[in-house]
Amino acid sequence: MLLVGFSTGYRAIKDPFPKAPDIDEETGLCVISDKDGSDFYNSRLVWLPEILINQLEKYREHRRVIRYYLLNNNANLSRLEGLPEFFFLKDDFLIDLVRPSTLAPKLKPILDLPVNTNRRFLRSYLKTKGCPTEVIDAFMGHWGRGEEPWGEYSTISYLLITQELKRYIPPLLNTLGFKVIRSRIYDA
């Protein structure tokens, strides 16, 4: 969960994770709509580091095993119809949605800071490392009307944004000690 936040600058508004259909693993690009309205004005395109794409694949393997287990060992299958992509599984095998309110207590022993700490940290880190302000604003979703990186008159390209982020994000994730982890229950 922290890997997603520190890789993408994702806001923990409601569901703090991008959905699979919003991710193009071939290009490594992802559409994030984490603080948006029905017009999707604040949606943004972010580049996903390879470590995150690999971790998401490991999570999907884990989720398949969990879902199979729940389907075969649960009397109340109606709960699985709308099974969210990311969820917590309680001791009684009930699904608990991932929300800032459910995430914060789980993160507290590891990182006793607000759930959106990743955003402040990322912005400060990118600025101190010399990342161009336009790239930081596009990455973080900080723009006003007329400054949209996807706007008709924008002079910044996503190729430039991606090239710049590749210089800063992977080394940061490495320094922070992130590694791809496999599920303890998946044996392949």
Buried (B, 14 or more C-beta within 10 A) or exposed (E): BBBBBBBBBBBBBEBBBBBEEBBEBEEBBBBBBBEBEEEEEBBBBBBBBEBBBBBBEBBEBBBEBBEEEBEEEEEEEEEEEEEBBBBBEEEEEEBEEBBBEEBBEEBEEEEEEEBBBBBEBBBEBBEEEEBBEBBBBBBBBBBEEEBBBEEEEBEBEBEBBBEBBBEBBBEBBEEEEBEBEEBEEBEE
